[in-house]
Amino acid sequence: MLNRPRRLRKNPIIRELVAETRLSEDMFVYPYFVVPGQGVKHGIEAMPGISHFSADMLVKDVEAGLKLGLNKVLLFGVGEQKTDDASSAYHDHSVVADAVRALKSAFGEDIYVITDVCTCAYTTHGHCGILKNDYVQNDETVHVLAKMALSHALAGADMVAPSDMMDGRILAIREKLDQHQQENTAIMSYSIKFASAYYGPFREAADSAPNKGDRKAYQMDFRNPNEMMREAYLDEEEGADILMVKPALAYLDVIQQLKNNTNLPVACYNVSGEYSMVKAAAKAGWIDEQKVTMENMYAFTRAGANIIISYHAREILENKWM
């Protein structure tokens, strides 16, 4: 027998030497939910281990994360006044803008701050845009998103991440940023974001569930592989610096297809439902949490993701699971 593939699986040393997929701490982005007030840190029931933080408590938690090597964060704002026009989303002192300032004041260039750009947590109806006649208005929403992105950039955000799935928002944001001398602020686009049932726990965490209807008129139909690539190509043409697939676990084929068809970095979002299912099954004793979590992480990078946004990131580094 000439071919014995098991030779390269004989022991851990040779297995590590020939591993085709690598995972490093530099690939992780850790999401945070930021709320108004001071001294606030309270757990989110649907997402064990994840909390809401006021800006002062966020700084303390990020400082602990930096010691682990976790130097990239993604901020979501929660608890702002909800209005029909989402005006609180782009206020100069919105909860996100103030959190960005606090992080940059404390850590400067040691922390890379990404901000979510979407109106769902800031509207009375919970949709990702301006709603009229039960339909989200694309162009009016894009105008709001551009102002929101600019407010974050002026506060010091290194990157903005529009997650709304409106047509043309990447170009509008890029032009708005450039017009205000924010040309070095990068854009990570939620380019392929599906209308998914995996977002349930997030909607509790962000208080962003739509109060009627669903988001299928703007988020993508998971049955359409050709449409997903069209969306990604448009965002690349409009000036996105990074393209994202969301969710991740059920869409490894999408991550791989995108990776094979773009020269831009590819991110994936290991979303709340994926996270909470692992937590619930582990608590019940049905799975080994560490092994399942790491299997998922390697699946993302094997599929082609350069960047992994995951609620597991902190515990992976704290527990030295890699």
C-alpha positions in Angstrom: 0.0 0.0 0.0 1.7 3.2 -1.2 -0.8 5.7 0.0 -1.4 5.9 3.7 -3.0 9.3 4.6 -3.1 8.3 8.3 0.7 8.8 8.4 0.0 12.5 8.7 -2.6 12.0 11.5 -0.3 9.9 13.7 0.1 12.3 16.6 -0.7 16.0 17.6 2.7 17.3 16.4 2.3 16.1 12.8 -1.4 17.0 12.7 -0.6 20.6 13.7 2.2 20.8 11.1 0.0 19.8 8.2 -3.2 21.6 9.3 -4.7 23.3 6.3 -6.9 25.8 8.2 -5.5 28.2 10.8 -7.3 30.3 13.3 -5.9 33.2 15.3 -7.0 35.8 17.8 -6.5 38.5 15.2 -9.5 37.2 13.2 -12.0 37.9 16.0 -14.4 40.9 16.4 -16.4 41.0 19.7 -19.9 42.6 19.7 -21.1 44.8 22.5 -24.6 46.2 23.4 -24.2 49.7 24.7 -26.9 51.5 26.8 -27.4 54.9 28.3 -26.5 55.7 31.9 -23.6 54.9 34.2 -22.5 51.8 36.2 -24.8 49.6 34.1 -23.9 46.0 33.4 -26.7 43.5 33.2 -27.0 40.2 31.6 -29.1 39.4 28.6 -31.3 36.4 29.4 -31.5 35.0 25.8 -27.7 35.3 25.4 -25.9 33.7 28.4 -22.6 35.4 29.1 -23.5 38.6 27.1 -24.5 41.9 28.8 -25.7 45.4 28.2 -23.0 48.0 29.2 -23.1 51.7 29.8 -20.1 53.5 28.4 -18.1 53.6 31.6 -18.6 49.8 32.2 -17.8 49.1 28.6 -14.4 50.7 29.0 -13.6 48.4 31.9 -14.7 45.3 30.1 -12.8 46.3 26.9 -9.7 46.9 29.0 -10.0 43.3 30.3 -10.5 42.0 26.7 -7.4 43.9 25.5 -5.3 42.0 27.9 -6.5 38.8 26.2 -5.7 40.2 22.7 -9.3 41.1 21.9 -8.7 44.5 20.2 -11.6 44.8 17.8 -15.1 45.5 18.9 -18.5 46.1 17.2 -20.9 48.4 19.0 -24.7 48.3 18.9 -26.8 51.0 20.5 -29.7 50.1 22.8 -32.1 52.2 24.8 -32.2 55.4 22.8 -35.5 57.3 22.3 -37.5 55.6 19.6 -39.1 57.8 16.9 -40.6 57.3 13.5 -37.7 59.1 11.8 -34.9 57.4 13.9 -33.4 60.8 14.7 -31.7 59.5 17.9 -29.6 57.2 15.7 -27.5 60.1 14.4 -27.4 62.5 17.3 -24.0 63.9 18.1 -24.2 62.4 21.6 -26.0 59.1 20.8 -25.1 56.2 23.1 -22.9 54.8 20.4 -21.1 58.0 19.6 -20.4 58.6 23.3 -19.2 55.0 23.7 -16.8 55.5 20.8 -15.4 58.6 22.3 -15.0 56.9 25.7 -13.1 53.9 24.1 -10.9 56.1 22.0 -10.1 58.4 25.0 -9.1 55.4 27.1 -7.3 53.3 24.6 -6.5 55.4 21.4 -5.2 53.3 18.6 -4.9 50.2 20.8 -8.6 49.5 20.1 -10.3 49.2 16.7 -13.9 50.4 17.0 -16.6 49.3 14.5 -20.1 50.6 14.8 -23.3 49.1 13.6 -25.3 51.4 11.3 -29.0 50.6 11.2 -32.2 52.2 12.5 -34.0 49.2 13.9 -33.2 49.9 17.5 -34.1 53.6 17.1 -37.5 53.4 15.4 -40.9 53.1 17.0 -41.8 50.2 14.7 -38.5 48.3 14.9 -37.9 48.2 11.1 -34.5 48.9 9.6 -35.6 52.2 7.9 -38.3 54.9 7.6 -41.7 53.2 7.4 -44.5 54.6 5.3 -47.7 52.8 4.3 -46.2 49.7 5.9 -43.2 49.7 3.5 -39.6 50.7 4.4 -38.7 53.7 2.2 -35.3 53.0 0.6 -33.9 56.4 -0.3 -35.2 58.2 2.9 -33.6 55.5 4.9 -30.3 55.8 3.1 -30.2 59.5 4.0 -30.6 58.6 7.7 -28.0 55.9 7.5 -25.4 58.2 6.0 -25.9 60.7 8.8 -25.6 58.0 11.4 -22.4 56.7 9.9 -21.0 60.2 9.8 -21.8 60.8 13.5 -20.0 57.6 14.4 -17.0 58.5 12.3 -16.7 62.0 13.7 -16.8 60.5 17.2 -13.8 58.4 16.3 -15.1 55.1 14.9 -12.5 53.3 12.8 -15.1 51.5 10.7 -18.8 51.7 10.2 -20.9 48.6 9.4 -24.3 49.2 7.7 -26.6 46.3 8.4 -29.9 47.5 6.9 -29.8 46.1 3.4 -31.1 49.2 1.7 -30.1 49.7 -2.0 -27.3 52.2 -2.5 -26.4 52.8 1.1 -22.7 52.0 0.7 -22.2 54.7 -2.0 -24.2 57.2 0.0 -22.2 56.5 3.2 -18.9 56.6 1.4 -19.7 60.0 -0.2 -21.0 61.4 3.1 -17.8 60.3 4.9 -15.5 61.7 2.2 -17.4 65.0 2.0 -16.5 65.5 5.7 -12.9 64.5 5.6 -13.6 61.0 6.9 -12.0 59.2 4.0 -10.0 57.0 6.3 -13.1 55.6 7.9 -13.6 52.1 6.5 -16.9 50.4 5.6 -17.7 46.8 6.4 -20.9 46.1 4.6 -23.4 43.5 5.6 -23.5 42.6 2.0 -25.2 39.3 2.2 -27.6 39.5 5.1 -30.5 37.0 5.0 -34.0 37.3 6.5 -33.1 34.7 9.0 -34.8 33.1 12.0 -31.4 32.9 13.7 -31.6 36.6 14.9 -34.1 36.0 17.7 -31.9 36.5 20.8 -30.3 39.6 19.2 -33.7 41.2 18.9 -34.2 40.8 22.6 -30.8 42.2 23.3 -31.2 45.2 21.0 -34.9 45.7 21.6 -35.2 45.8 17.8 -37.9 43.3 16.8 -40.4 44.8 14.3 -43.8 45.3 15.9 -45.6 44.1 12.8 -44.6 42.3 9.6 -41.1 41.0 8.9 -38.0 42.1 7.1 -38.2 40.0 4.0 -38.8 43.1 1.8 -35.2 44.2 2.4 -33.2 41.4 3.9 -32.3 38.6 1.5 -34.2 35.5 0.6 -31.9 32.6 1.6 -33.1 30.6 -1.5 -31.4 32.9 -4.0 -27.6 32.3 -4.6 -27.5 34.5 -7.7 -29.1 37.5 -5.9 -26.7 37.2 -3.0 -23.7 37.6 -5.3 -25.3 40.6 -7.1 -25.7 42.3 -3.8 -22.0 41.7 -2.9 -20.8 42.9 -6.3 -22.8 46.1 -5.9 -21.4 46.8 -2.5 -17.9 46.3 -3.8 -18.5 48.7 -6.7 -19.9 51.3 -4.3 -16.8 51.3 -2.1 -17.1 48.7 0.6 -13.8 47.7 2.2 -15.0 44.4 3.7 -17.9 42.2 2.7 -19.9 40.3 5.3 -22.1 37.2 5.3 -24.8 37.0 8.0 -25.7 34.5 9.5 -22.6 32.3 9.2 -23.2 28.7 10.3 -26.0 27.8 7.9 -24.3 29.7 5.1 -20.8 28.3 4.8 -21.4 27.7 1.1 -22.2 31.4 0.7 -19.0 32.4 2.5 -17.0 30.1 0.2 -18.7 31.4 -2.9 -18.1 35.0 -1.9 -14.5 34.3 -1.0 -13.9 32.8 -4.5 -15.4 35.8 -6.2 -14.0 38.8 -4.5 -10.5 40.2 -3.7 -11.9 42.0 -0.6 -11.6 40.6 2.9 -14.7 38.4 3.8 -16.3 38.6 7.2 -18.9 36.4 8.7 -21.2 37.0 11.7 -21.7 34.1 14.0 -25.1 35.4 15.1 -27.1 35.3 18.4 -29.2 32.3 17.5 -26.1 30.3 16.6 -24.5 31.3 19.9 -27.5 30.8 22.1 -28.2 27.3 20.7 -24.7 26.2 21.6 -25.1 27.7 25.1 -28.4 26.0 25.7 -27.3 22.6 24.4 -24.1 22.8 26.5 -26.1 23.7 29.6 -28.3 20.7 29.1 -25.2 18.5 28.8 -26.0 17.5 25.3 -22.7 18.8 23.7 -19.2 19.7 24.7 -19.3 23.5 24.5 -15.6 24.0 23.8 -15.4 21.4 21.1 -18.6 22.5 19.3 -17.6 26.2 19.5 -14.2 25.6 18.0 -15.5 23.3 15.3 -17.8 26.1 14.3 -14.9 28.6 14.3 -12.7 26.4 12.1 -15.7 25.9 9.8 -16.0 29.6 9.2 -12.3 30.1 8.4 -12.2 26.9 6.3 -15.1 28.3 4.2 -13.0 31.4 3.6 -13.8 34.0 6.3 -10.9 36.3 7.1 -12.9 37.9 10.0 -15.2 36.2 12.5 -17.7 38.3 14.5 -18.7 36.1 17.4 -20.1 36.3 20.9 -17.9 33.3 21.7 -14.7 35.3 21.1 -14.1 36.5 24.6 -14.5 33.0 26.2 -12.3 31.4 23.5 -9.4 33.7 24.4 -10.1 33.6 28.2 -10.2 29.9 28.3 -7.3 29.4 25.8 -9.4 27.2 23.6 -7.3 27.7 20.5 
